[in-house]
């Protein structure tokens, strides 16, 4: 039982770390990061550098 729990925890953490890396993709010549369009910030590069529903903002 403990092995299964440990594997699940490792999988969960690795998925979360992967997501966090995806959320902070660099854009705008490494000056900014991709963030959700819902976040209130000034875009510094065209959104084409980021995914759908994302924009490039300063850190």
N, C-alpha and C positions, 0 to 999 in steps of 0.2 A: 504493500500500500504506500509506503513512504517513497519508494522509487518512482511510482506513478506521479505522486504529488510533486516530487522534485523535478521530474521531466516537464510537467505542466508549467511549473513556475519558471523554469529556464526558457521554455518556449514563449511564455507570456512576456517575459522581460526582453527577449530578443526581438519579438514583434514590436514591442513598445519602442525600443531603441531605434529600430528601423524606421518607424513612423516619425520619430522626432528628427531623424536625419533628413527625411523627406520634407518635413515641414519647414526646415531651415535651409533650403537650397539657396546657394548664392546666385545673385544676378546683378546686373548693372556694373559689369567689370569688378565684381567682388566687393562692391560698395554697399550693397543691400542684400536683403533676403526676401524670398517669396513668402507672402503671407495671404491670408484669406481676404477677399474683397470686402468682407464685413468689418475688418479691422480699420480703425480710423487712423490713417497715416498718409503722408504725401508720397505718391508714386515717384520714383526717381529713374525708372526705365520702362520701356514698353512691356506690357503684360505678356507679350509673346515669349519672353524668356521663362515664364512660369507656367504652371499648369492651368487647367480650366478653373474659373472662379478664384483666381489668385492674382495678386499684383506684386510688383517689386517695390519694397519700401526700405528706407534706411533703418539700420538696427534700432 
